[in-house]
Amino acid sequence: QVQLAESGGGTVQPGGSLRLSCAASGFTLDSYAVAWFRQAPGKEREVASCISSSGGSTYYPDSVKGRFTISRDSAKNTVYLQMNSLKPEDTAVYYCAPDRTCANLRRGTYEHWGQGTQVTVSS
């Protein structure tokens, strides 16, 4: 069974940190670029980060640049999103998605969404 499982979300105060995990089973995540998307209620889903299949290239929108770091661990078949200096506007459900390239993922056409993991930043 091909599956992606997001985990690591929770509730933190502004300025806090979380590390999200995207663990794959049934396929090798190393073969794919992986993006983290996020969606807040009433807002469109947006790319929060992306990493190339090799891990050699990353993408961050300006809204998270300098605060979020995406990485991958081949041995664990997992992609991570380290989120520091969290702000209330980071509150969203976070999803991971694989595709051939980050360019593909940034087109906004991915459809195979999992359950995601909730991140809430609130004082």
Backbone as a ProteinNet text record, in pm:
[ID]
protein_1_A
[PRIMARY]
QVQLAESGGGTVQPGGSLRLSCAASGFTLDSYAVAWFRQAPGKEREVASCISSSGGSTYYPDSVKGRFTISRDSAKNTVYLQMNSLKPEDTAVYYCAPDRTCANLRRGTYEHWGQGTQVTVSS
[TERTIARY]
83.9	0	89	63.4	138.1	74	153.5	100.1	201.6	150	225.9	156.9	235.5	181.6	250.3	172.5	222.8	205.4	303.1	295.1	380.9	368.2	450.8	383.1	262	190.9	151.3	104	62.3	35.2	20.1	-5.7	115.6	161.7	276.4	247.7	321.2	311.9	391.4	356	438.8	585	671	812.8	859.7	767.9	801.9	842	871.4	919.4	844.8	835.6	784.2	863.3	871.6	928.4	824.5	786	690.7	763.8	701.9	757.1	659.5	712.9	636.8	701.4	639.4	695.1	623	699.5	643.8	652.8	554.1	557.4	502.7	556.9	513	582	664.8	744.3	863.5	959.3	1082.6	1071	1069.5	1052	1170.5	1285.9	1405	1385.3	1289.5	1265.8	1190.2	1147.6	1057.6	1103.5	1073	1070.2	950	963.8	856	831.5	705.6	665.6	581.5	597.5	503	407	278.9	173.3	106.7	41.5	-38.6	-166.1	-269.1	-397.4	-464.1	-490.1	-564.9	-711.9	-801.7	-944.6	-974.8	-1049.9	-1087.1	-979.9	-865.9	-757	-718.7	-653.9	-608.7	-489.2	-477.1	-360.4	-239	-128.2	-8.4	113.5	215	340.1	416.2	454.7	535.6	684.1	715.1	853	854.8	968	985.9	1132.6	1158.5	1294.8	1304.5	1412.3	1432	1455.6	1446	1463.3	1600.5	1700.2	1835.6	1860.9	1775	1797.9	1888.4	1933	2028.3	1969.2	1838.9	1773	1649.1	1626.2	1508.6	1439.9	1313.4	1233.7	1157.9	1155	1074.9	1009.4	882	822.4	873.5	859.9	909.6	848.2	726.7	657.5	724.3	801	864.1	1015.7	1069.7	1213.5	1288.5	1390.2	1467.7	1414.6	1292.9	1231.2	1208.3	1180.4	1152.5	1270.1	1294.8	1397.5	1342.9	1349.2	1306.3	1429.5	1416.3	1526.3	1471	1558.9	1514	1615.9	1567	1648.4	1615.2	1705.1	1680.4	1662.1	1743.5	1738.1	1602.8	1537.4	1406.8	1291.7	1324	1222.1	1126.2	1185	1109.1	1161.2	1069.5	1101.3	1052	1131.2	1100.3	1079.4	1005.9	995.3	1018.4	1135	1165.9	1112.3	1026.9	961.8	1002	1072	1116.2	1051.1	1057	1002.4	861	779.7	645.3	560	475.5	385.8	241.7	147.6	7	-36.7	18.1	-19.4	32.4	116.4	157.7	53.8	-47.1	-151.2	-221	-221.3	-277.8	-267.8	-335.7	-309.5	-197.3	-97.8	18.9	14.3	36.3	33.5	165.6	207.1	321.2	274.8	350.8	313.5	438.4	446.5	558.9	523	620.8	606.9	747.5	754.2	883.7	976.3	920.4	1000.1	923.6	996.3	931.9	852	897	821.4	682.7	676	546.2	458	515.3	438.5	390.1	469.4	432.2	325.8	295.1	185.7	49.9	42.1	-82	-184.1	-140.3	-231.3	-231.4	-155.2	-150.2	-285.9	-327.2	-461.8	-467.2	-358.5	-359.8	-326.4	-408.2	-382.2	-408.9	-323.4	-345.3	-423.5	-412.2	-488.2	-424.9	-296.6	-227.4	-206	-136.8	-114.3	-138.4	-211	-253	-142.7	-112.2	-20.9	-99.9	-96.7	-165.7	-66.3	-56.4	33.6	-53.5	-57.2	-148.7	-95	-119.2	-85.4	-205.6
-117.7	0	124.8	214.8	339.2	441.9	494.1	587.7	695.1	812.6	918.9	954	972.2	1004.6	1128.7	1233.6	1355.8	1348.5	1399.9	1402.7	1516.3	1542.9	1642.3	1773.6	1790.6	1913.9	1925.7	2042.1	2068.4	2215.6	2254.1	2392.7	2450.9	2564.7	2632.8	2781.9	2848.1	2992.6	3059.8	3182.8	3255.4	3254.7	3233.7	3221.7	3080.6	2988.5	2850.4	2776.2	2647.4	2563.3	2431	2375.2	2241.3	2176.9	2045.2	1971.1	1873.7	1892.1	1804	1692.7	1576.9	1462.6	1414.8	1373.5	1312.4	1178.7	1073.2	939.5	861.7	804.7	728.9	579.5	507.2	361.7	309.5	198.8	139.7	193.7	294.4	346.9	420.4	447.6	512.9	662.3	737.2	881.3	948.7	884.5	938.8	963.8	895.4	910.4	1038.1	1113.5	1225.3	1353.5	1463.9	1590.4	1588.9	1656.5	1659.6	1802.9	1841.5	1973	1960.6	2057.7	2079.1	2189.2	2158.8	2255.3	2288.2	2401.9	2435	2504	2484.9	2545.8	2587.8	2715.9	2770.1	2779.4	2774.2	2785.7	2912.5	2897.3	3010.9	3060.5	2994.3	3035.4	2923	2960	2862.5	2784.6	2660.6	2583.1	2645.4	2651.8	2712.1	2628	2640.6	2570.1	2640	2563.9	2616.1	2586.9	2484	2448.1	2334.2	2314.7	2200.7	2163.7	2035.8	1986.3	1892.3	1902.3	1817.8	1673.5	1583.1	1441.6	1412.2	1483.1	1463.6	1535.8	1629.1	1713.3	1831.3	1844.8	1947.5	2084.8	2091.9	2218.5	2229.8	2348.6	2374.2	2501.3	2509.8	2628.2	2669.5	2800.2	2856.4	2984.4	3001.2	3131.9	3235.5	3360.7	3467.3	3464.3	3415.2	3416.2	3329.3	3228.6	3138	3137.6	3205.7	3203.5	3251.8	3177	3209	3149	3097.2	3037.4	2887.7	2842.3	2701.3	2638.4	2511.7	2435.3	2298.2	2263.9	2132.8	2044.8	1918.9	1825.4	1685.4	1593.7	1456.8	1358.8	1242.8	1136.4	1010.1	972	856	728.1	711.6	589.6	571	680.7	674.5	696	717.6	739.1	850.3	959.3	1065.4	1202.2	1295.9	1436.3	1514.8	1612.3	1691.4	1837.4	1906	2050.8	2106.6	2165.1	2231.3	2373	2408.2	2538	2610.1	2719.5	2801.1	2937.8	3008.4	3143.8	3150	3057	3044.7	3166.7	3200.5	3314	3266.3	3344.1	3304.1	3276.6	3348.3	3326.9	3195.7	3124.8	2991.1	2885	2922.6	2828.2	2772.9	2641.9	2576.8	2426.5	2354.2	2212.1	2196.9	2120.4	2101.1	1962.8	1959	1836.1	1820.1	1697.7	1674	1607.4	1629.2	1579.3	1551.5	1434.7	1402.8	1419	1455.2	1455.4	1452.8	1449.7	1436	1553.3	1673.7	1793.1	1893.5	1985.6	2094.3	2183.3	2198.3	2276.7	2216.6	2083.7	2018.4	2047.7	2037.3	2058.3	2201.9	2294.7	2436.2	2476	2389.2	2417.1	2415.3	2353.3	2350.4	2250.6	2145.4	2047.3	1914.1	1903.2	1779.2	1749.8	1622.1	1585.8	1476.3	1410.4	1293.6	1329.9	1414	1465.7	1363.3	1364.3	1283.5	1360.1	1315.4	1377.7	1506.1	1521.6	1639.9	1638.8	1741.4	1758	1904.2	1926	2060	2131.4	2251.8	2340.8	2462.6	2488.2	2603.3	2687.6	2814	2907.3	3013.2	3009.9	3096.4	3123.5	3243.1	3279	3270.7
0	0	0	-90.9	-101.8	-9.4	82.5	180.7	215.1	249.8	312.3	442.7	546.1	676.8	731.2	751	812.1	963	1035.1	1179.7	1232.4	1360.6	1426.1	1455.6	1409.6	1436.6	1582.3	1616.9	1752.6	1771.4	1895.3	1930.7	2000.7	1951.9	2011.3	2020.6	2106.5	2117.6	2006.5	1971.4	1875.3	1916.4	1818.8	1845	1869.9	1885.2	1910.5	1785.4	1804.1	1695.1	1691.8	1573.4	1551.3	1439.4	1443	1331.9	1279.9	1155.9	1091.3	1017.6	1013	942.2	836.9	724.9	616.7	588.3	636.6	625.4	516.3	427.5	316.5	343.5	295.8	298	166.5	122.4	-3	-126.4	-110.5	-220.7	-163.8	-248.4	-206.8	-231.2	-123.6	-134.3	-202.5	-198.8	-263.8	-412.9	-472.7	-615.8	-651.6	-550.6	-574.2	-506.1	-571.1	-499.4	-405.6	-293.1	-194.7	-152.2	-152.8	-105.7	19.9	106.3	214.1	171.7	177.5	154	286.2	289.6	406.6	362.7	442.2	413	542.5	552.9	664.4	626.2	724.2	693.1	614.8	507.2	425.7	331.5	328.3	242.1	146.8	38.4	-58.8	-5.4	-50.6	-19.8	-87.4	-16	-70	-36.4	-118.9	-94.8	16.2	116.8	225.4	206.7	131.9	103.7	4.1	-59.6	-148.4	-151.3	-168.3	-177.3	-296.5	-370	-486.1	-443.5	-538.7	-507.2	-448.4	-494.3	-443.6	-311.7	-278	-162.5	-190.2	-313.8	-348	-374.1	-386.2	-414	-327.3	-275	-192.3	-236.5	-202.5	-232.3	-107.2	-82.1	25.3	-24.3	0.7	-28.3	71.1	34.3	120.2	259.7	269.9	397.4	503.4	460.6	556.4	546.6	449.1	426.1	549.5	587.2	704.8	832.6	828.8	946.7	932.1	810.7	784.9	712.3	741.6	673	637	510.6	465.6	447	482.9	470.1	447.5	413.9	393.2	445.2	485.6	540.9	462	373.5	289.1	369.9	474.3	553.9	619.4	652.2	716.2	619.3	491.9	390	433.4	481.3	545.5	503.4	489.3	467.6	588.3	629.2	747.1	710.9	794.8	787	926.4	946	1071.2	1064.4	1157.4	1159	1287.2	1271.3	1383.7	1377	1488.3	1496.1	1441.7	1485.5	1431	1463.3	1368.5	1378	1370.1	1422	1411.4	1267.6	1172.7	1033.7	976	1050.3	1009.9	1045.2	1119.5	1157.9	1033.9	1020.8	903.4	921.5	834.5	819.8	717.7	752.6	668.1	605.4	475.7	397.6	323.2	301.8	214.5	86.4	-18.5	-149.6	-231.7	-292.7	-379.7	-527.2	-605.1	-749.7	-808.9	-939.5	-1004.7	-974	-971.9	-948.6	-864.3	-803.2	-731.7	-825.7	-948.5	-1045.3	-1066.3	-1076	-1088.6	-968	-850.1	-728.2	-716	-760.5	-750.4	-850.7	-945.3	-1038.8	-969	-853.7	-778.9	-827.9	-893	-950.5	-876.4	-769.8	-694.1	-632.4	-634.5	-591.4	-485.6	-457.8	-370.2	-226.1	-169	-35.6	73.4	172.7	291.2	395.5	519.5	627.3	678.4	657.9	703.9	853.9	901.2	1044	1080.5	1186.7	1225.6	1301.9	1258	1328.6	1373.4	1501.5	1556.9	1635	1599.4	1665.9	1731.7	1862.2	1935.2	2074.2	2122.2	2258.6	2351.1
[MASK]
+++++++++++++++++++++++++++++++++++++++++++++++++++++++++++++++++++++++++++++++++++++++++++++++++++++++++++++++++++++++++++

